[in-house]
Amino acid sequence: MSLKVKDLEDQVNYRQILAIPYNELINFVLDYLKRKTGLMVFFWALNIFFLLTALSFRFHISGYFALKNIFLHSMLGLVVFPILCIPVHELLHVIPFLLTGARKIRVGMDLKQYIFYVTAHRHVASPGEFRFIALVPFIAISIALIIMIILLPGLWKWSLSLLLFVHTTMCAGDFAMLNFYQINKGKKIYSWDDADDKIAYFYEEL
């Protein structure tokens, strides 16, 4: 049986350890991106690997295509495709939310912090559910892009490898949240969001 918010308010079995107002999310993300764990080493190493892969494709297409075509695909990979990827990324957060039983799902953005988010009002997520919700967009989009990079010709390898790198950097918020769980891996942490007051809560099982 899934937990409800009122269950977490039982101070005998659960303790609130963190509350993050949405307007302070960027500070939380930056803080946990800097905290060194195996997960963060993996995340930053993956970003570097994808960037070097993209640059290797750029080196190999040099001299084979007109500069205007290379510039066009550069803009596609750095600007156009990432913008188009945002709703796809957020949809891929919605799907696992639905699969874990959430219903009051809301999508929002805070342009002052340059963030987009999906939340489920007063839905309690277990540690496993939280990781599932956070990782689905990264895994699904990365796999799809790697397959397309392998199958499509030169200029598309360049633009799509750029998109793969940019999208991975766009997952920084998801990985920061996962790093919070990684740092507290000895604790069983449940989370829920008040989408009306725009606050995310985290509770430890005692």
VENFEN-V682281 format. One record per helix or strand. SS is the DSSP state (hx for helix, st for strand). FROM is the first residue (numbers start at 0). TO is the last residue. If there is no record, write none. Layout:
BEGIN
[[SS:FROM:TO] [SS:FROM:TO]]
END
This chain:
BEGIN
[[hx:4:7] [st:13:20] [hx:21:32] [hx:37:60] [hx:66:98] [st:104:109] [st:114:120] [st:124:124] [hx:126:150] [hx:153:169] [hx:171:182] [st:188:193] [st:198:204]]
END
